[in-house]
Amino acid sequence: MTNGDALLAADMALRGGVVLLLLTLAAVVTRDRGRAPSARLGSLFAIGAAAYAVCSAAGFHDQAAWWTAPILALAAGNNVVFWMFARALFDDAFQPRWRHLAIWAAVVALASVRMLVLRPEGSPLTAPVGVILTLLSIGFAGAAIVQTLATWRDDLVERRRAIRVFVVAASAVYTILTNGAELVGLDRLAPRTASLAGAAGLAAIALAVAWSVLRASPGLFDGRGSEPTNRADAPLTPADDAYLAALDRAVTYDRIYRQEGLSIGALAAGLGLPEYRLRRLINQGLGHRNFSSFLNEHRIGEAKAALGDPAQDPVPILTIALDAGFASLGPFNRAFKAETGMTPTEYRRLRTEQAPVLEDRLQVSASRN
């Protein structure tokens, strides 16, 4: 066996193992947590990564034909799926929309045209379109990293906090490095060596991600409105009950949620306890998965009371939002509609005109959340 044959055999063995592992991971996550958007997107991402493991092998693109189109489509669109997966995993309110499907379809269509039309015909557009696709891949990976870091401090689920940087950032870094190598042409200098190195990187990340995701699955994919997580891992103590009482006083009587830009670190310092402990209290004791939802629950509650008070009808909605702790009207409107199913203006009008209708709509919104 020549050195080239040995590299090829090792490459194929690694890629076959990666495909099997990723498809198994997708099946397990779908079986156990398939109702959660983050779990569904995670399964799609694993399937897309398996497709990428196949079509990124050296020489695969030279044999591209109609029967390879589904594999190419899954691989090409997987960076969009990865971006959506990062959003769904760390933002409990995120829901995939038709515009996300349109973005995925546009990327898939562009990649399919390049591989099945432009490349076989030797079109001069093949290289420029390839560069565009590579830059798009890097862009979506970068967006996933930004999403991961931007919401990290706000996360109250310890298992999710522990693995978010690794699961998303490691995959994103791999995407950036491999696409960067393609941009500078490293894969063309030593294709089999580059392919084997890519397979080894995929195998390492797939193993680590599979272990991390399966280990953290009970708290990782539980979405908005789920029961508090990790209670069995670290049950609350009598001392925690005392801190919960202090937290309740700070919220109910001091209305600490009114402070603009209040962080969990500042609140922990004010209560005199470590930040990690406050995270656990709010997550396990009160059932919130992120700090913003905890604050917004009280802010929206105060706003609803003000909008429902006839004596405050002359008060502008912006003033009510600012008094409740929101920095501007836009975030207040979005949070209010997510909580009640209607805008603040609609809420105030229905309270004035049709109080029973308002109560029915609030009950429907609460049942959905």
N, C-alpha and C positions, 0 to 999 in steps of 0.2 A: 504494500500500500504506500503510495506516494504521500509526501507531506500535504499536498493539496487535498488528496482524498481523505486523509485523517482530519484535516480542518473541516471538510464538508460533513463528514460523519458526526463529528462532535457538535457542529452547528445544528444539524438536523435533530440530533438527540436532545439537545437543550431546548430547541424550539418546540419539539413534540411534547416535552415535559411541561413547558410553560403553557401551551395550549390546553393540555389536559387539566392542569391545575386551575387555570382561569375559568374554564368552562364549569369545573366542579364548584368553584367559588360562586359563580353566577347562579348555579342551580340551588346551592344551599341558601344563599341570601334571599333568592326569590321564594323558596319554600318557607323560610322562617319569618321573613319581614317584607313580603312582596307587596303589602298594601301601602307602605310608606313610599312617597315619591323619591326620597334619597336612596332607598333600597332598590327601587326599580331602575333608577339611573345608574346606581352602582353596578347592578347586574349587566346593564347595557354596556357600561364602560369596560367591564371585564370581558364581555364577548368581543367588543371592538378591539381590545388589547390583544386578544387571541388572534383575531384576524390580522392585526398589525404584525404579530410574531410570524405569521405565515408569509405575508406579502413583502416584508422587509428583508427576507432572506436573499442572499446574493443570487442573481439570475432570475428571480421570479418575474420581474417586470418584463424581461425579454420574452417571456412566454404568455404574456397577458392576452386573454381572449374573452369571448362572451361569458364563458362559464366561471371566469374569475371575477366578473363584475360585482357579485354580492360581497365577496371578500374585500375587494378594493373599496366598495362603498362603505362598509363597516369600518375599515381602517381609516379611510380619508375623513369620515365624519366624527371619528372618535375624539378628536381634540375639542370639538363643540360639546360632545357628550361629557367629556371630562370637566369642562368649564361649568356646565349645568350641574354636574354631580357635586362639585365643590360648593356651589351656591346652595343646593338642596341639603347637603350634609350639614352645613353650618348656619343655615338660615331656615328656621322651622316654618316660617311663613311663605317660603318660596314655593311656587307652583309652576311647572312647565306650561308655556303658552304656545299658541300657534306661531308666533313670531320666532320662537326658538326652533321649532320644526322647520320654518322657512330658512333660517340661517344654516341649519344642518343640511337641508336639501340643496342649498346653493353651493356649499363647499363640496358635497358629494358629486353634484353635477359637474362642477369645474374639474375635479380630479378624474372623473370618469371620462370626460371628453379628452383630457390630456393623455390618459393611458390607452384608451380604446380607439381614439381618432387621430389626435395630433401626432403621437409618438410613432404609430405604425406607418403613417404617411411621411414621416421625416419632416414635419412642419417646423419652420423656424420659431413658431410660437411655443414649442414644447418647453424649451428652457425657461423663458420668461414666466410662463404659467406655473412651472415647477417652483420658481423662486417665490411667486405670489403665495402658493400653497404652503411653502415652508415658513414664510413670514406669518401667515395666518396661524399656523400651528404654534409658533413661538408666542404670538399675541394671545391666543386663548390660554396657553400654559401660564403666561405672565398674569393674565386676568385671574386665573385660579389661585395663584400665589397671593395676589393682592387681596382677594376675597378671604383667604385663609388668615392672613395676618391682620386684616382690618377688623375682624370680628373675634379675634382670639381672646382679648381681655374680657369681652362681654359674655363669654361662654361659661355656663355654670355646671355643665356635665363633665366631670373629671375624666372619665374614660375618653370622651370625645376630645377634650383639651389635650390629653396625653398623646393621642395618635394623629391629631389633625395636621400638625406640621410635617410629620413623617410621611403619612399616607399621600397627602396632596403634594407637598413640596418635593418629595423624592421622585414621584412620578413626573411632576412638572420639570424638574431639573433634568431628568432623563430625556424628556421630550425636547427641551431646549438644546441639550448637548448633541443629541443625534441629528436634529435638524440643522444645528449650527455646523456639524461636520459635513452634512450634505451641501450646505451653502459654499463651503470652502473647498469641496471636492475630495475630502479625505477618503470617502467610500470608493472613489474611482482609482485611487493609487494602489490600494491593496484590498480588493473587494471581499475576498474570503476571510481575511484576517479581521477586517472591519465588521463583517457579518457575524463572525464568531464572538467578537467583543460585544457587539450589540445583543446577541443572544444571551451571553453571560450576564450582562447588565439586566436584561429583562427577567432572567431566572431569579437573580438575587432580589430584585424589587418585588416580583410576584410572590416569592416565598414569604418575604417579610410582610408585605401587605396582607396576604391571606391569613397569616398568623395573627396580625394585629386586628384585622377586621372581625374575624371569627371570635377572637377573645373578647372584643369590646362590643359585639353585636347587640346584647340586651339593652345597652344604653345608647348605642351609636345611632340606630335608625328609628328610635321612638320619637315621633314627631310632636307637633304642637297638640296640647290637650292630653298627653299621655300621663300615666301615673309617674310620681317621683321615681327617679332611678337610683340604683346603687345602695338602696336602703339596707340590703343584707350585708353589703361589704363593710359598711361603717355606720351602725345604728346610732341614732341620736341618744344622747345621754341627758341626765337631769340638768347638768350645766348648760347643755344646748337649749333646753326648754327655757331656762332663765334668759339666755341670749335672745331667743325668739320673742320672749315677752318684751325685752328691751327694744328689739327691732320693731315690734308692733307699736310701742309707744312713740318711737321716733317717726313712724309713718303716720299714725293716727292723730297724735297730738301735736307733734312738732312739724308735721308735713314736710319732712326732709326731701321728699320727691320733688318739691317745687324748685329746688336748687338747680339752676341751669348748668349742664355739663357735669352733673354729679357722677362720680365714678365709683366702682365697687371698692377700690382702694381707699377713697376718701370716706366712704360710709363705714368701712371696717375700722379705720383709724378713729372715727367718731364714736364707735361702739366699744373700742378698746379690745378688739380680737383680731387674730390673723386673718388675712384675706382669704386663704384657702378654706378656713373654717366658716366664714360667712357665705362663701359659695355653696358649701355643703348644706348649710342651714336653709338657704333660700331654695336650693334644688330639692332637697329631701323633705324639708319641713313644710315648704309652701308649694312645691310642685312646679316651679318655674325652671325652664331650661336655659334662659339667658337673662341677663340683668335688665336689658331694655324692656322685656315683657313684664318683669316685676315692677319697674317704675311706671310703665304705661298703664298697667292695670289701675294703679291709684290715680294717676293723672287723668285718665279717661273717666274714672269714677267721679272725680271732682267736677270735671267738665260736664258730665251728664247731669249732675245735680244742679249746676248753674244754668244749663240750658233748659232744664225742666222747671225752673223757678220763674213764675210769671213776673216777679219783682225785678228780675234781671234781664227782662226783654230788651231794655234800651242799651245794655252792655254789648259792645261789638264782640263778635266771635274771636277775633284776634286777641282782644284783651283777656278773654276767658282762657284761651290757649296759653298765653304767656303767663298768666297767674297760676296755671296748673303745672308749669314747669317746662313747657315746650319752647324751643328756641325760635320757632317761626311757624307760620300758618300751614305750610306744605306738609311737614312731618305730622303735625297734629291732624290734619284732614285725613291723611293716609292711615294713621293709627286708629283714628276714630271710626273710619269706615270698616277697617279690618275687624274691629271689636264689635260694632253694632250692625254692620251691613248697610249703613246709610251715612250721608254726609252730616256734619253738624247743622247745616242749614235745614236739611230735610228733617232732622231730629227735632229741632225747635219748632218747625212748622207743624209737624204731625202732633207734637205735644199740645200745641195751641188749638189745632183744628179737630184732631181725631185721636184722643188719648187711648181708646181701646185698640185702635189699629197700631199705634206705636208699641203697645205692650205685646201684641201678637208678633210684630216684626222682630222685636228684641228676643222673644222666646225662640223664634226660628233661627236667628243668628247665633244664639247661645247653643242651640242643639247642633249646629254645623261646626262650631269651634270646639 
